[in-house]
Amino acid sequence: MSPELERLLEAYHEKRTCPPGEKTQRAASFERLLSEACALKPGVSRDEILNALARRYAEFRQQRLKAQRDRLSRLR
């Protein structure tokens, strides 16, 4: 996974899971990274990038949950 995609996925995750008081800041960070991604791919629409991101987010989320479970099991 490219570092840019990983940062975008992380920002998307933080936007979705942050406390209500942080929503505005997290959404702005995500939008900035999304705008940068759109600029790097001039032939690809914003919606296409968002659709691709949604597909990759499921994998990203599963990997994060697995890593959390692994860390917790090592603590026991």
Steps between C-alpha positions, in 0.01 A plus 500: 500500500636840408571749780253747345220242499580398856486865617169548320353184655625601844345846462172343385503267801572785740220705344255212551606404853608821672310663787235754394714795608769401250275436197563835332877475528511134390267566206718791388813283515329229296375750241849648464652157439219411261559821303869414478414152372269650238776735388739206457248313282362761257312244287320349799193663651451568869215246507722233345764563765238486777360173362846346485570627850181341634603162358849525652366629832339163580841331464669778696249467783541122517878536518472754782265276698728200453801703615308616809398143584859381454629772734240413761577129483870571561409691815325199653 
